[in-house]
Amino acid sequence: MSVSTTAAARTGHRRSPLEIGTLLGVLGVVYGDIGTSPLYAFKAALALFGNVEVTATEVMGILSLIFWSLIVIVTVKYVILVMQADNKGEGGILALMVLAQRVCVSQKTRALLGVVGLAGACLFFGDGVITPAISVLSAVEGLEVAAPHLQTYVLPISTVIIIGLFAMQWRGTGSVGRIFGPVMAVWFLALGVLGALEIARYPGVLASVSPTYAVAICLKYKALAFVVLGAVVLCVTGAEALYADMGHFGAAPIRIAWSGFVLPSLVLNYFGQGALVLSHPEAADNPFFLLGPDWIRLPLVLLATVATVIASQALISGAFSVTRQCVQLGYLPRMTVRHTSSMEEGQIYMPQVNAALLLGVLLLVAAFRSSDSLASAYGIAVTGTFLCTCILATVVFRRQFKWSRVAALTVFGFFFLVDAVFFAANAMKIPEGGWVPLVLGIGIMMLMTSWKKGRDLLLARWRQDSLPLASFLARLPQSRTIRCPGLAVFLTGNPDYVPAALLHNLKHNKVVHERVLFVTVLNVEEPEVSPDRRAELSELGPGIHRVVLRYGFMESPNIPRELEALPAQGVAFDPMQASYFLGREVIVPGMVPKMPLWRLWLFLVLVRNAVPATEFFRIPSDRVVELGVRIAI
């Protein structure tokens, strides 16, 4: 699920919807996750019937549920409706959260919507750990069909593939991205052809498009059918990627690729698997790899493995991008962001996130050992994100698109009901493994909220102890303070107050530099800031200027690069003569802590592991002077 891009990248990728290169790019990035669902979704649903003899009622009922899930959730909800709600071209749960908050006046409502958006983002991280594990396992398990004697090697091979996948992340997706689209095009073509050949032998399976078969299986099995819904939802995993990657390709190519190629290929393959099971019930153990002749199975395993690696790559890249969004929105501490492309700023690598994902995926593979077992852990994170998106979209369509209250509640109330049923069905799998993404999501939510609360308390204490900048500037000419040669750059979170580093420098060194720049970095509630709005320069006094730099939540700050543009505005700036003064806070618990001790402990751990401001803002380390200050909260 890749969600990052830059203005330049969007300009380069938003071509004509009919351009082949763009459509191939959509296949490679957007549809990797949902495109590999046929490997396990139908098989997992059939397995829930256990010893029950599988007949046309079960097979065609499952196919009908899959077909209408693809139509209702993916096509109508996401492709037709939710993709209309873009935040200046960007999509995804956090972009939608910002959009919903923007159209709400009530602070209480904005805070509530923030919780909903964060919950969706946290569940996405849980999904990002499970997807590589279940996708790679399900593909490699095809060896059991193609060469049964290799069964014992499934886990070692899967582990090697996963380690290799994460080990190459530092290189970025740019060098391999060109082959993603063609490979996924071959994959979807293979899905469609294999399914169509089997349907030709048993064309009666096409009757499953009627919703009566879905109703029939629900009426016959009742509680068991409800459990089956928890497996059926696996066919729509990756639906959120359609919306999240809208900023990278534009809505039109994603819609055309879905309706013209991806959806037909998926439906044909699912129905082909159903036709195979109806004619050969013993194929229910692994209907996907039993499609087609024997000679194609090993090549199909190899193709499926490559396709699942691509699907996993999309989730990993998406995790990097969502993490950066959380950092920019103030919900996570600064982390290392390495740009892997000189052309597209959206291609990034975050080593801390990569290591955490690798550890989580390997633990899941070792604990569950098969895709069937992992299927019980899959789904609850996906459906939870669906619910969060539905809530936020209701607000956006009601307030921004001016839908009537009845229309908004009726349409999205229906989708919320559908999503809630799927979520409830997956909730029954919590004891069997569904607890995994929930625990991960809750843990990440506690980290985010603890960081946000701690930073708010820190800023409140800082404002309490700080001196208003206007007062300082008014007193400076009469204070007889020595103005020493040089250029000092002070970073400050609030442009209306004197940076603590300046006060400490004045206290200890008794001087103020002849030329001073107060630099404030503001994160705005939009994906990107246009170059003409990036920097705001104002003169505060002789040799003293204030620079406010604005960045969107999809961008990474680069202070020196922006300051090098100051001479064009009449302010001299020599990067080799500038000294950056930063405050290093030493945070300790106060006599009466203003947050629970466990939250304070989490906050202090995050503070100690945060990336230094020099690295995050790309400030040359040899130009930095740090002044420490002790703060109790």
C-alpha positions as MATLAB code, in Angstrom:
seq = 'MSVSTTAAARTGHRRSPLEIGTLLGVLGVVYGDIGTSPLYAFKAALALFGNVEVTATEVMGILSLIFWSLIVIVTVKYVILVMQADNKGEGGILALMVLAQRVCVSQKTRALLGVVGLAGACLFFGDGVITPAISVLSAVEGLEVAAPHLQTYVLPISTVIIIGLFAMQWRGTGSVGRIFGPVMAVWFLALGVLGALEIARYPGVLASVSPTYAVAICLKYKALAFVVLGAVVLCVTGAEALYADMGHFGAAPIRIAWSGFVLPSLVLNYFGQGALVLSHPEAADNPFFLLGPDWIRLPLVLLATVATVIASQALISGAFSVTRQCVQLGYLPRMTVRHTSSMEEGQIYMPQVNAALLLGVLLLVAAFRSSDSLASAYGIAVTGTFLCTCILATVVFRRQFKWSRVAALTVFGFFFLVDAVFFAANAMKIPEGGWVPLVLGIGIMMLMTSWKKGRDLLLARWRQDSLPLASFLARLPQSRTIRCPGLAVFLTGNPDYVPAALLHNLKHNKVVHERVLFVTVLNVEEPEVSPDRRAELSELGPGIHRVVLRYGFMESPNIPRELEALPAQGVAFDPMQASYFLGREVIVPGMVPKMPLWRLWLFLVLVRNAVPATEFFRIPSDRVVELGVRIAI';
ca = [
       0.000    0.000    0.000;
       2.221    2.934   -1.155;
       0.891    6.335   -0.122;
       3.673    8.811   -0.715;
       4.513   11.005   -3.653;
       5.743   14.463   -4.510;
       4.411   17.132   -6.763;
       7.048   16.290   -9.316;
       6.271   12.612   -9.073;
       2.580   13.253   -9.552;
       3.323   15.400  -12.591;
       5.361   12.567  -14.042;
       2.857    9.811  -13.318;
      -0.506   11.430  -13.962;
      -0.531   10.830  -17.650;
      -3.335    9.926  -19.939;
      -5.410    7.174  -18.297;
      -5.032    5.070  -21.447;
      -1.222    5.166  -21.481;
       0.097    1.619  -21.183;
       2.995    2.567  -18.913;
       0.678    4.170  -16.375;
      -1.705    1.219  -16.383;
       1.197   -1.198  -15.890;
       2.429    0.908  -12.990;
      -1.033    0.721  -11.420;
      -0.997   -3.086  -11.727;
       2.438   -3.319  -10.113;
       1.872   -1.008   -7.168;
      -1.842   -0.770   -6.451;
      -3.179   -4.269   -7.085;
      -0.420   -6.496   -5.723;
      -2.203   -7.271   -2.446;
      -5.719   -7.871   -3.721;
      -4.275   -9.653   -6.766;
      -2.687  -12.402   -4.671;
      -5.841  -13.098   -2.624;
      -6.946  -15.981   -4.931;
      -4.021  -17.942   -3.498;
      -5.765  -18.373   -0.156;
      -9.226  -16.728    0.063;
     -11.405  -19.421   -1.592;
      -9.359  -22.246   -0.045;
      -9.655  -20.726    3.452;
     -13.446  -20.370    3.092;
     -13.859  -23.998    1.974;
     -11.673  -25.263    4.826;
     -14.116  -23.874    7.395;
     -16.700  -26.504    6.460;
     -14.429  -29.178    7.896;
     -15.881  -32.659    7.446;
     -19.042  -31.383    5.762;
     -19.303  -32.782    2.234;
     -18.734  -29.887   -0.132;
     -21.583  -29.594   -2.648;
     -22.807  -26.983   -5.117;
     -24.558  -25.133   -2.289;
     -21.306  -24.470   -0.439;
     -19.138  -23.765   -3.479;
     -21.562  -21.490   -5.298;
     -22.570  -19.778   -2.062;
     -18.945  -18.881   -1.322;
     -18.413  -17.707   -4.902;
     -21.509  -15.512   -4.695;
     -20.278  -13.973   -1.430;
     -16.848  -13.317   -2.984;
     -18.338  -11.810   -6.137;
     -20.640   -9.417   -4.298;
     -17.896   -8.473   -1.825;
     -15.740   -7.394   -4.764;
     -18.645   -5.439   -6.240;
     -19.998   -3.768   -3.081;
     -16.809   -3.061   -1.103;
     -14.165   -2.539   -3.780;
     -16.084   -1.335   -6.830;
     -18.909    0.737   -5.343;
     -17.478    1.869   -2.020;
     -13.853    2.537   -2.951;
     -13.596    2.879   -6.743;
     -16.803    4.857   -7.276;
     -17.300    6.761   -4.010;
     -14.376    7.029   -1.583;
     -11.842    7.834   -4.321;
     -13.744   11.077   -4.908;
     -12.553   12.282   -1.485;
      -8.956   13.225   -2.240;
      -6.867   15.607   -0.156;
      -5.338   17.702   -2.959;
      -4.797   14.545   -4.979;
      -3.707   12.320   -2.094;
      -5.633    9.413   -0.603;
      -5.274    7.037    2.329;
      -6.648    6.851    5.858;
      -4.520    9.686    7.274;
      -5.193   11.991    4.319;
      -8.915   11.294    4.754;
      -8.611   11.986    8.488;
      -7.063   15.401    7.828;
      -9.776   16.129    5.262;
     -12.537   15.189    7.714;
     -11.008   17.271   10.517;
     -10.711   20.276    8.218;
     -14.472   20.431    7.578;
     -15.370   20.128   11.282;
     -15.567   23.150   13.564;
     -15.970   21.395   16.908;
     -12.658   20.624   18.596;
     -14.232   17.603   20.279;
     -15.351   16.207   16.922;
     -11.925   16.858   15.392;
     -10.269   14.989   18.249;
     -12.688   12.075   17.849;
     -12.014   11.904   14.113;
      -8.298   11.963   14.886;
      -8.710    8.884   17.067;
     -10.622    7.124   14.269;
      -7.916    7.967   11.729;
      -5.119    6.862   14.047;
      -6.935    3.610   14.780;
      -7.137    2.912   11.050;
      -3.442    3.713   10.609;
      -2.474    1.452   13.531;
      -4.543   -1.410   12.129;
      -2.804   -0.856    8.797;
       0.541   -1.479   10.491;
      -0.869   -4.767   11.806;
      -1.938   -5.625    8.277;
       1.527   -4.695    7.031;
       3.084   -7.360    9.257;
       0.643  -10.143    8.321;
       0.460   -9.584    4.541;
       4.093  -10.489    3.693;
       3.880  -13.554    5.934;
       0.639  -15.019    4.553;
       1.365  -14.040    0.943;
       4.833  -15.592    0.757;
       3.766  -18.698    2.690;
       0.730  -19.298    0.467;
       2.857  -18.989   -2.679;
       5.672  -21.273   -1.500;
       3.118  -23.813   -0.272;
       2.416  -24.457   -3.945;
       5.554  -26.616   -3.827;
       3.519  -29.158   -1.878;
       1.341  -29.562   -4.976;
       4.037  -29.334   -7.643;
       6.607  -31.439   -5.741;
       5.225  -33.025   -2.525;
       8.688  -34.151   -1.376;
       9.632  -30.458   -0.932;
       6.996  -29.918    1.770;
       9.564  -29.773    4.573;
      11.362  -26.927    2.795;
       8.354  -24.575    2.694;
       9.224  -22.762    5.940;
      12.978  -22.386    5.257;
      12.348  -21.141    1.710;
       9.696  -18.696    2.924;
      12.057  -17.406    5.606;
      14.886  -16.871    3.101;
      12.552  -15.015    0.694;
      11.248  -12.758    3.473;
      14.742  -11.937    4.765;
      15.898  -11.229    1.215;
      12.889   -8.992    0.611;
      13.568   -6.832    3.661;
      17.337   -6.876    3.152;
      17.009   -5.194   -0.243;
      14.752   -2.385    0.981;
      17.666    0.017    1.381;
      18.123   -0.029   -2.395;
      14.636    1.392   -2.939;
      11.925    0.325   -5.336;
      13.086    2.513   -8.221;
      15.534   -0.004   -9.723;
      13.055   -2.894   -9.637;
       9.837   -0.951  -10.054;
       9.994   -1.155  -13.834;
       9.418   -4.922  -13.775;
       6.588   -4.843  -11.209;
       3.903   -3.831  -13.695;
       4.708   -6.354  -16.451;
       5.010   -9.199  -13.926;
       1.632   -8.357  -12.382;
       0.121   -8.062  -15.870;
       1.298  -11.618  -16.590;
      -0.038  -12.679  -13.182;
      -3.527  -11.288  -13.763;
      -3.556  -12.704  -17.298;
      -2.666  -16.122  -15.875;
      -5.437  -15.798  -13.274;
      -8.011  -15.032  -15.936;
      -6.902  -17.673  -18.448;
      -6.656  -20.511  -15.913;
     -10.048  -19.630  -14.482;
     -11.694  -19.278  -17.901;
     -10.408  -22.690  -19.052;
     -11.942  -24.386  -16.018;
     -15.204  -22.443  -16.362;
     -15.457  -23.673  -19.948;
     -15.591  -27.226  -18.578;
     -18.248  -26.364  -15.978;
     -20.065  -23.203  -17.196;
     -22.895  -23.640  -14.721;
     -20.678  -22.089  -12.054;
     -21.355  -18.668  -13.607;
     -24.807  -18.742  -12.023;
     -23.024  -17.802   -8.779;
     -23.258  -14.155   -9.792;
     -26.830  -14.336   -8.491;
     -27.028  -13.155   -4.865;
     -29.588  -15.879   -4.183;
     -26.716  -18.358   -3.719;
     -25.172  -16.134   -1.052;
     -28.538  -15.907    0.702;
     -29.042  -19.686    0.407;
     -25.743  -20.574    2.111;
     -26.435  -18.072    4.902;
     -29.901  -19.515    5.516;
     -28.642  -23.096    5.465;
     -25.604  -22.733    7.734;
     -26.475  -19.617    9.780;
     -23.697  -19.437   12.412;
     -21.192  -21.325   10.238;
     -21.956  -19.022    7.301;
     -21.166  -16.083    9.583;
     -17.770  -17.650   10.296;
     -17.231  -18.187    6.552;
     -17.615  -14.435    6.023;
     -14.395  -14.026    8.012;
     -12.576  -15.946    5.253;
     -14.509  -14.399    2.367;
     -13.249  -10.943    3.370;
      -9.751  -12.101    2.419;
     -10.753  -11.527   -1.209;
     -10.934   -7.742   -0.640;
      -7.675   -7.296    1.268;
      -5.786   -4.516   -0.442;
      -8.941   -2.529   -1.264;
      -7.585    0.353    0.817;
      -4.584    0.497   -1.545;
      -6.820    1.666   -4.375;
      -7.563    4.802   -2.386;
      -4.165    5.165   -0.768;
      -2.239    5.090   -4.052;
      -4.526    7.521   -5.823;
      -2.011   10.346   -5.342;
       0.670    8.429   -7.202;
      -1.283    7.565  -10.345;
      -4.525    9.516  -10.309;
      -8.020    8.099   -9.956;
      -8.754    7.409  -13.633;
      -5.983    4.823  -14.337;
      -6.818    2.973  -11.111;
     -10.501    2.812  -12.033;
      -9.813    1.718  -15.617;
      -7.346   -0.996  -14.545;
      -9.832   -2.317  -11.978;
     -12.934   -2.466  -14.143;
     -11.199   -3.437  -17.376;
      -8.637   -6.010  -16.251;
      -8.213   -6.735  -12.533;
     -11.840   -7.388  -11.552;
     -12.573   -9.677  -14.536;
      -9.338  -11.632  -13.898;
     -10.133  -12.121  -10.216;
     -13.735  -13.166  -10.847;
     -12.700  -15.630  -13.569;
     -10.095  -17.207  -11.303;
     -12.383  -17.527   -8.287;
     -15.121  -19.017  -10.424;
     -12.570  -21.311  -12.092;
     -11.494  -22.598   -8.676;
     -15.144  -23.193   -7.841;
     -15.715  -25.076  -11.108;
     -12.679  -27.264  -10.364;
     -13.941  -28.161   -6.880;
     -17.436  -28.934   -8.220;
     -16.026  -31.381  -10.748;
     -13.178  -32.672   -8.534;
     -14.045  -32.248   -4.804;
     -10.603  -33.542   -3.788;
      -9.099  -30.344   -5.261;
     -10.509  -28.344   -2.313;
      -7.170  -28.726   -0.483;
      -5.456  -26.281   -2.857;
      -7.734  -25.352   -5.766;
      -5.555  -22.518   -7.064;
      -2.456  -24.568   -7.843;
      -4.535  -27.473   -9.156;
      -5.968  -25.300  -11.919;
      -4.438  -26.156  -15.267;
      -2.186  -29.062  -16.325;
       0.592  -30.598  -14.226;
       3.425  -29.018  -16.230;
       2.308  -25.467  -15.361;
       2.319  -25.904  -11.582;
       5.994  -25.281  -10.907;
       6.099  -22.173  -13.164;
       2.898  -21.049  -11.451;
       4.561  -21.419   -8.029;
       7.457  -19.266   -9.218;
       5.122  -16.639  -10.692;
       2.992  -16.635   -7.521;
       6.103  -16.184   -5.375;
       7.213  -13.163   -7.411;
       3.682  -11.741   -7.283;
       3.529  -12.101   -3.494;
       6.922  -10.419   -3.134;
       5.561   -7.500   -5.160;
       2.415   -7.421   -3.002;
       4.564   -7.455    0.129;
       6.780   -4.705   -1.293;
       3.738   -2.467   -1.706;
       2.772   -2.987    1.956;
       6.323   -2.344    3.166;
       6.637    0.847    1.118;
       3.227    1.885    2.408;
       4.384    1.334    5.992;
       7.356    3.650    5.384;
       5.078    6.329    3.957;
       2.412    6.089    6.669;
       5.103    6.251    9.348;
       6.508    9.422    7.823;
       3.007   10.897    7.753;
       2.609   10.094   11.459;
       5.956   11.766   12.204;
       4.984   14.868   10.245;
       1.573   15.035   11.954;
       3.249   14.822   15.385;
       2.163   11.316   16.402;
       5.583    9.643   16.313;
       9.117   10.842   17.104;
      11.607   11.743   14.405;
      12.940    8.715   12.512;
      15.649    8.184    9.922;
      14.308    8.809    6.414;
      16.600    7.888    3.547;
      15.601    8.868    0.036;
      16.295    6.089   -2.438;
      15.581    8.028   -5.616;
      16.991   11.299   -6.925;
      13.893   11.750   -9.084;
      11.003   10.912   -6.754;
      11.037   12.064   -3.139;
       8.203    9.647   -2.346;
      10.553    6.661   -2.581;
      11.952    6.409    0.920;
      13.550    3.870    3.222;
      13.165    3.901    7.018;
      15.576    1.418    8.652;
      13.844    1.360   12.056;
      10.481    0.554   10.506;
      12.062   -2.016    8.174;
      13.718   -3.834   11.075;
      10.518   -3.858   13.123;
       8.484   -5.225   10.205;
      11.064   -7.946    9.474;
      11.084   -9.091   13.095;
       7.285   -9.151   13.217;
       6.939  -11.103    9.941;
       9.519  -13.716   10.965;
       7.837  -14.204   14.334;
       4.471  -14.739   12.625;
       5.899  -17.255   10.168;
       7.599  -19.178   12.989;
       4.475  -19.117   15.174;
       1.747  -19.956   12.611;
       3.839  -22.009   10.119;
       1.154  -22.110    7.368;
      -1.053  -19.740    5.405;
      -4.190  -21.543    6.633;
      -3.252  -20.804   10.245;
      -2.333  -17.219    9.409;
      -5.709  -16.720    7.703;
      -7.233  -16.694   11.195;
      -5.051  -13.689   12.080;
      -5.808  -11.938    8.801;
      -8.919   -9.917    8.172;
      -9.614   -8.126   11.432;
      -7.075   -5.392   10.661;
      -8.456   -5.010    7.122;
     -12.092   -4.792    8.212;
     -11.203   -2.461   11.075;
      -9.595   -0.071    8.584;
     -12.719   -0.374    6.400;
     -14.847    0.799    9.330;
     -12.565    3.757   10.067;
     -12.583    4.817    6.410;
     -16.368    4.563    6.345;
     -16.768    6.862    9.363;
     -14.387    9.484    7.994;
     -15.909    9.324    4.506;
     -19.374    9.937    5.958;
     -18.173   13.211    7.469;
     -16.391   14.302    4.286;
     -19.310   13.550    1.957;
     -21.760   15.219    4.355;
     -19.720   18.391    4.993;
     -17.479   18.864    1.953;
     -19.599   17.376   -0.823;
     -22.775   18.770    0.726;
     -24.701   15.498    0.694;
     -27.906   15.605    2.661;
     -27.808   13.955    6.060;
     -30.241   11.284    4.867;
     -28.160   10.496    1.752;
     -24.839   10.345    3.633;
     -26.194    8.200    6.457;
     -28.109    5.908    4.119;
     -25.272    5.234    1.689;
     -22.388    5.008    4.130;
     -24.623    3.505    6.794;
     -25.150    0.577    4.418;
     -21.402    0.241    3.845;
     -20.773    0.563    7.579;
     -23.249   -2.266    8.197;
     -21.513   -4.474    5.624;
     -18.099   -3.668    7.069;
     -19.377   -4.254   10.603;
     -20.687   -7.717    9.650;
     -17.304   -8.630    8.186;
     -15.540   -7.187   11.229;
     -17.789   -9.170   13.598;
     -17.166  -12.350   11.591;
     -13.416  -11.813   11.898;
     -13.764  -10.970   15.598;
     -14.721  -14.609   16.139;
     -11.198  -15.509   15.030;
      -9.575  -13.426   17.768;
      -8.764  -16.453   19.999;
      -7.226  -18.310   17.030;
      -4.903  -15.521   15.927;
      -7.036  -12.462   15.281;
      -5.566  -11.026   18.464;
      -2.237  -10.459   16.671;
      -3.161   -7.353   14.626;
      -5.290   -6.059   17.508;
      -2.385   -6.282   19.950;
      -0.090   -4.659   17.407;
      -2.611   -1.904   16.696;
      -3.299   -1.200   20.369;
       0.423   -1.146   21.132;
       1.153    1.312   18.324;
      -1.836    3.433   19.364;
      -0.460    3.661   22.923;
       2.916    4.719   21.537;
       1.364    7.399   19.327;
      -0.946    8.850   21.974;
       1.811    8.812   24.603;
       4.138   10.669   22.268;
       1.454   13.210   21.362;
       0.524   13.820   25.013;
       4.159   14.103   26.086;
       4.994   16.559   23.316;
       1.962   18.673   24.169;
       3.048   18.821   27.838;
       6.608   19.627   26.773;
       5.460   22.481   24.554;
       3.166   23.817   27.287;
       6.077   23.829   29.768;
       8.315   25.427   27.159;
       5.811   28.238   26.534;
       5.506   28.771   30.271;
       9.264   29.258   30.655;
       9.909   31.097   27.381;
      10.269   34.806   26.696;
       8.028   36.415   24.048;
      10.106   37.324   21.023;
       8.598   40.802   20.776;
       9.767   41.642   24.321;
      13.268   40.348   23.639;
      13.626   42.374   20.446;
      12.345   45.521   22.171;
      14.945   45.211   24.939;
      17.879   44.185   22.734;
      18.986   47.695   21.570;
      19.086   48.987   25.183;
      20.724   45.906   26.660;
      24.218   46.700   25.321;
      24.552   43.053   24.340;
      27.655   42.419   22.261;
      26.905   41.488   18.625;
      29.678   39.131   17.545;
      30.474   38.417   13.869;
      28.818   35.506   12.160;
      25.461   33.988   11.233;
      23.484   32.041   13.831;
      20.495   29.897   12.882;
      18.136   29.063   15.746;
      15.435   26.426   15.338;
      12.250   27.150   17.262;
       8.923   25.360   17.357;
       7.008   28.582   18.003;
       7.957   31.690   15.998;
       6.512   34.038   18.662;
       8.922   32.992   21.424;
      12.685   33.238   21.888;
      14.380   29.851   21.319;
      15.765   28.345   24.514;
      19.110   27.814   22.742;
      19.473   31.583   22.189;
      18.727   32.368   25.827;
      21.274   29.799   26.997;
      23.862   31.084   24.541;
      23.248   34.630   25.756;
      23.406   33.502   29.380;
      26.721   31.663   29.039;
      28.515   33.504   26.217;
      27.012   37.001   26.713;
      26.747   37.617   22.966;
      24.262   37.689   20.092;
      25.478   37.183   16.538;
      25.407   40.056   14.068;
      23.081   38.097   11.826;
      20.398   35.862   13.319;
      17.848   33.616   11.625;
      14.927   32.220   13.591;
      13.730   29.165   11.675;
      10.390   27.502   12.355;
       9.195   24.357   10.569;
       5.417   24.054   10.358;
       3.589   20.929    9.245;
       0.396   21.855    7.427;
      -2.693   19.689    6.943;
      -2.147   19.048    3.260;
       0.020   16.545    1.368;
       2.515   18.989   -0.109;
       3.281   22.691   -0.129;
       3.936   24.444   -3.415;
       7.405   26.056   -3.789;
       5.977   29.595   -3.742;
       4.420   28.942   -0.305;
       7.335   27.029    1.180;
       9.217   29.882    2.899;
       7.916   33.037    4.565;
      10.590   35.621    5.375;
      10.188   38.625    7.662;
      12.663   41.124    9.135;
      12.405   41.532   12.907;
      15.281   43.927   13.535;
      18.778   44.887   12.373;
      20.346   41.664   11.110;
      17.537   39.561   12.581;
      15.105   37.657   10.359;
      12.435   35.053   10.871;
      11.949   32.209    8.368;
       8.860   30.018    8.527;
       9.127   26.847    6.439;
       5.970   24.915    5.643;
       5.912   21.223    4.765;
       3.035   18.913    3.950;
       2.561   15.600    5.712;
       3.925   13.763    2.657;
       7.223   15.669    2.639;
      10.548   15.483    4.470;
      12.099   18.757    5.724;
      15.438   19.980    4.383;
      16.309   23.231    6.137;
      19.730   23.987    4.573;
      18.328   23.598    1.061;
      15.557   26.096    1.740;
      17.881   28.601    3.433;
      20.179   28.598    0.403;
      17.357   30.346   -1.479;
      17.430   33.373    0.891;
      19.902   35.489   -1.164;
      17.254   35.690   -3.885;
      15.081   37.487   -1.298;
      17.787   39.913   -0.246;
      19.157   38.088    2.804;
      22.776   36.954    2.681;
      23.302   33.297    3.521;
      26.556   31.375    3.262;
      26.073   27.720    4.241;
      29.755   27.401    5.157;
      29.553   30.323    7.612;
      26.250   29.461    9.287;
      26.158   27.940   12.769;
      23.009   26.071   13.811;
      22.104   26.375   17.489;
      19.849   23.617   18.783;
      18.416   22.936   22.204;
      18.774   19.394   23.547;
      16.091   18.735   26.151;
      16.810   16.379   29.039;
      13.324   15.331   30.155;
      12.730   14.058   33.663;
       9.544   13.231   35.606;
       8.156   16.153   37.578;
       7.275   16.105   41.261;
       3.653   15.578   40.225;
       3.698   13.923   36.751;
       0.984   15.234   34.459;
       0.546   11.883   32.672;
       0.364    8.275   33.916;
       3.758    6.835   34.769;
       3.488    4.092   32.133;
       2.767    6.708   29.456;
       5.618    8.857   30.742;
       7.941    5.850   30.554;
       6.882    5.198   26.931;
       7.404    8.860   26.079;
      10.910    8.906   27.588;
      11.832    5.735   25.694;
      10.645    7.326   22.442;
      12.544   10.549   23.214;
      15.779    8.640   23.796;
      15.390    6.761   20.515;
      14.242    9.700   18.385;
      16.474   10.658   15.474;
      18.460   13.830   16.260;
      17.135   17.045   14.767;
      20.361   17.424   12.785;
      19.677   14.234   10.851;
      15.924   14.738   10.519;
      16.244   18.296    9.187;
      19.401   17.374    7.203;
      21.597   19.888    8.973;
      25.374   19.358    8.564;
      26.615   17.961   11.874;
      29.839   20.001   11.719;
      27.810   23.237   11.717;
      25.782   22.451   14.873;
      26.072   23.791   18.425;
      23.867   22.021   20.988;
      22.872   23.561   24.315;
      21.239   21.317   26.898;
      18.279   22.144   29.119;
      16.573   20.083   31.831;
      12.761   19.964   31.681;
      10.433   18.291   34.180;
       6.945   17.223   33.065;
];
